[in-house]
Amino acid sequence: MSGRCSRRRAPLILGLTLVGALIPGGPAGAVTKSQVDRACATSLAALAEYRSAQASFQEAADAYQAAALEVENVLYRQGRAAETLDIRQADMEVAQGRFEEQAVEAYMNGGNADPTLFFLAGSLDEIMTTTEFLSAAAADEKDTASDLAALQGELITLQDQLFQLEQELREVEAERLEAKEAQEVAMLADQAAWEKLSGQCRALQKQYEIQQAREAATRGGGAAGVPPGATPGFRCPFPGSSFIDSWGAPRSGGRAHRGTDMMGPYGAPLYAVAGGTAYTVGSGLGGKTVWLVADYGAAFYYAHLSGYNVNNGTRVSTGDVVGYNGDSGNASGGAPHLHFEIHPSGRGGAAANPYPTLVGACR
């Protein structure tokens, strides 16, 4: 399911009034798909287009995350291989020095092998296969030479592995960029399809999507979000954005997604969802981030910003601009988006799925 923030409020208010007339108990009542279809009778073609665009955006978002995870996987393997290569190169230098020291020491003690053999030979294999070395070298010299040869072979293997990983990285990065472009195209189609719906149709579809998201409670772990009373006066943080319910989706490093990614233009303003105190933070994953601690106790996390509009400890009112959309942190190179989290019990508490709250505020 997907959502986007509407800048036009009047049709939404009218639509919600109609929803209340259609459903006993008003918007809080259960909504069925058939009720949505009836409410959208005058724009059924637009509703079908929206649902198709919605599904395409979900598919494109999933494809992008899969491609991004594959890039992360290759980068991790490349880093491990490079780290091992550095260690083995250091081992090689130590073994080479020990080998040369043993050769000189053996010669000084009356050995037959000329130490220049160890410095003038074209390769370690050339040294080890000469008659002079085989007849004159002591057992410990031969053992050291054997260790050195094994390290040399391992270095060649690691260098080949790194070359292959570089090739693989170029391929998966190209796939990630292709998925990014597809996701952005799907986002625009999703937004355009939503705008074609009538006000009444939008209102009921919105309520249906909120209901569907809250039914995720069967998954537990905060997936159902928070009740409206937990975030009084909540304001949409990113008007005009598109987003899906990606709570719990896999992320790099074996993590699970604990927020909602709201896609939109780079540099677009991001708004305070409540009055409170803003704190600016930098991190490797989130990049430029803002924690907004509301006066009523809940905390909200904004990540991947391109810049700040607040200082650490700034007091803000609902609707103030706190920063600007971007791709900082581990979102670098991806589609610009706001990663948004809700922590109902405060900054140190667990996160809850923000999607239902965002659908309610951003439509």
N, C-alpha and C positions, 0 to 999 in steps of 0.2 A: 504494500500500500504506500501511496505517496501523498505528499501534501505540499502546498505552497502558500505563501502569505499574500493575501489580497489587499491592495491599497484602497479598494472601494468598499466602504462599510455599509452604506445605505441598503443595497440589495440583500446583504447578509442579515441585517436586522429584520427586514421584511420577511425573508425566508425563514428565520427562526420563529417568527410569529405564526407563520403558516404551519411549521412543524408542530408547534404546540397544539394547533387545531386538529392536525391529523392524528396525533398520538396521545392517548390518555396520559395525563401526568406531564405533558410537555416534553421538551428535549431530553429529559432524563429517562423517558420510557424506551423500551426496546424497539429497535427499528429493524425491519426485515428488508431483504433485497427487493422483494416484490413491491414494498411500499416506496422504496426509492424509485423503482421503475415507473410506478403510477405518478409520483410527484414530478418525474422527468418526462411525462407523456408528450409534452410539447417540444422536447429536445432529445428524443431517444437516439437519434443518429449521433448527436454530440456526446451523449452519455456513453454510447458504444465506443466512440473514438477515444473518449477520456479513459475508459477502462483498459482499452488496448494500449494507449500511451503509458498508462500507469504500469501495466505489466511489462512493457518494453523498458521503462525506466528502471524497474526493479531488476530485470534481467541484465541490463547494461551495468547497473551499480554492482551487482554480484560478480559480473565478468571482470570489471575493473579491479575489484578487491582480490579476486583470484589471481589476476595478472600481477598485481602489486605484491602479493604474498610470494609469488614465484620469484620475482626480482629479489625480494628480501632473502629468500632461501639461497639463491645463487650467490648473492653478496656475502652471506654468512659462510658458505662453503669456500668462497674465494678468500675470505679473510683468514679462515682456519688454515687453508693451504699455504697462504703467504706467511703466516706465523710459523708454521712448521718448517717452511723453507728457510726462514731467517735462523731458526734454531739449528737446523742441519748445516747451514753455511758456517755458523759459529763453531759447531762441532768439527767441521772439516778443517777450519783454520787451526784449531787446537791439535788435531791429529796430524796435520801436515807439519806443524812445528815440532811435535814429538818425534815424528819420523826422521826429520832432518837432523835433530839433536842426536838421535841414536846412531845415525850414520856417521856423523862427525866423531862421536865418542868412540865408536867401534874402530874407526881409522886411527884415532890418536892412541888407542890401546893396542895397536899392532895388527889390526884387521887388514885384509887384502883388498877390500872394495874401496875404490877411489871415491871420496865424497862428492867430487864434481859430477859423478854419475847421477846423483839425486837432483842436481840443479840444472843439468844440461839436457836431460832426457825430455823428449817431446810429450810424454804422458806417463801416468803412473803405471799403466799396463806395460809400457816399454821398459820401465825400470824392473818390474817384477818378473819379466820373462827373459831378461838378459842372463847369460851363463855366469857372468861375473857376480851378479847379485845373488843368484841361486846358490852358488858355491861358497860365497863369502859371508852372507848375512846370517846373523844369529837368529835364534827362534823368536825372540821378542821383537826383532826388527820385522821379521816376516809376518808376525801377528799384527803389528801396527800397520804394515802395508796392506794387509788383508782388510782391516777395519776401515782404512782410508779408501780402499777400492769400493767397499760396500756403501760408504757415505757418498762417494762420487756417483754410484749408480742410483742411489735414492734421490740425490739432487736432480739428476736428469729426469727421473720420473715425476718429481714434484714440479719441475719447470714445464714439462709437457702437460701436466694436470692443470696448471695455472693458465696455460695457453688455451686449452679446451674450455675452461671456465670463462675466460674472456670472450670467446666466441659465443658461448651459451648466454652470457649476460647481454651481449648485443642483441641477440634474438629475443630474449624475454623482455628486454627494455622496449624493443620495437612493438611487441605485442601489448605491453602496458600502455604505450602512447596511443596505439590504435584503439584500445579499450577506453582510454580517457576521452578521445574524440567522440566515440560512439555514445558514451555516457552524457557528454555535453549536448549532443544532438537530441538524445532521448529526453533530457531535462527540458529543453526548449519546446519540444513537441508536447510534453506533459503539461507545461504551463499554458501553452496555447489552447490545448483541448479543454482545460479547466475553465478558461475565460469564455468558452462558447456555451457553457451550461447556464440555464436560467437561474435566477436568484433562488427560487423555491427548490430547484433540483440541487443546487450547491448546498443549501442548508441541510437538506435531508441526507445527502451523500456525506457531508461532513460529520453529521451525527452518527451515521452508520460506520464510518471509519474509526471514530473515537471508540465506539462500542466494540468493534472488531479488535482494536488494540487492547482494550481493557480485558477482553476475554482471554488474552495471553496470560492472565493470572494463573492459569493451570500449570504454566511452566515454572512459576515461583521466581524467587530471587529478584523481586522488584520489577518484573517484566510488565506488569499491568499499569505501572506508573503510579501517580499520586492523585488523590481526590482533589477537586477544585479548591476546597477549603484550605489545602496545604500550601497553596501559592496564591493568596488573595491579590487581586488586581494585576495578575500576570500580564505582561506586555510581550508581544512577539519580538524576539531578539533580532530577527533577520527578515524583514519584509521582502517579498519578491523571490525568496529562495525556494528550492525544491528539495524534498527529503523523503526518505522511506523509513520504515520501522526496521532498523538494523541492530536492535538490541540483541546482544549475545552472539553476533556474527564473529567468525574467527578473524584475528588480526595477527600481525607479525609477532614473533617471540612466544607463540602459544597463548597470547592474551585473547580475551573475549571483549567485544565492543560493549562499552558501558555508557553510551550516549547516542545522540542523533547527529549525523553529518548533514548540514544544511548547505546545499550547493548554490552558488550565485556569483555575480561579477567580482573580480578582484578589486579590492579597495572600497567596496560598498560599506556603508556605515552599519555598525552593530549597536543595538540599543540595550540599555539597562532594563531588565524585566521586572525590577522592583526597586524601591528606594533602599539605600543601605550604604555600605562602604566597599569600594573597589580596591583590589590589591593586584599589582602587576607582578608577574612571575615569568621566569624563563626556564625552559626545560628542553632536554634533547628530543623527547617525543612530541610534546605540545607546542614547542617553539615559543613564540610570544603568546602568553596566556594572561587571562584576567580571572580572578576569583571575585565574585560579587556576593557579599554576605548581606542578606536582606535584614531589615530591622526586625522582622518577625522570626528570624532564626535560620531559615533555610539558606543554602548556599548554591550558587550557580557558577559553572565553570565554562569559560570561553577559550578555545584553543585554536592554534594555527593562524593567529592574526598577522596582518602585514604591518600594523602599527597601532600605537595606543592613542587614546584621546583623554586618558586619565593618568594621574601619578599614583604611586603606591600610597594607599590610605585616603584617597579622594572620596569625599561624600558625594553621592549621586542621587538623583531623583528618578522615578520611573520615566523611561523614555529618553533619558540623556544618552548621548553617544559615548560608548566606552572604548571603542576601537574600530578597526577596519578589517574586512574579510581578506584572507590571504592563504598562503600555503607554507608557512614556516614550520620548523620542526621536521618530523618524519613525513609530513605531507608535501615536502619539497618536490617539485616536478610533477605533482598531481593536479587534479582539478581544484581550483580554489574553493575552500569550504570552511564553514564554522563547525567545529566539533563542540557540541553543547551538552552539558550534563546538569542534572538536578540532584542535589543532596538534601533531602527533606530535613534531616536532623542536624545540618550544619556542615561546615567544611571538613571536619574529621569523620563524618558519618558516611554510610554506604550510599551509593548512587541508586536512583530509581529511573526507570525508563521515561525519558522526557517526551517521547513521541505523542502520547494522547494529549498531553498539555499543549504541545506545539500545534497539533491539529486544531485544538479548540481556539487557540489564540491567533494563529497565523493564516486562517482562511478568511 
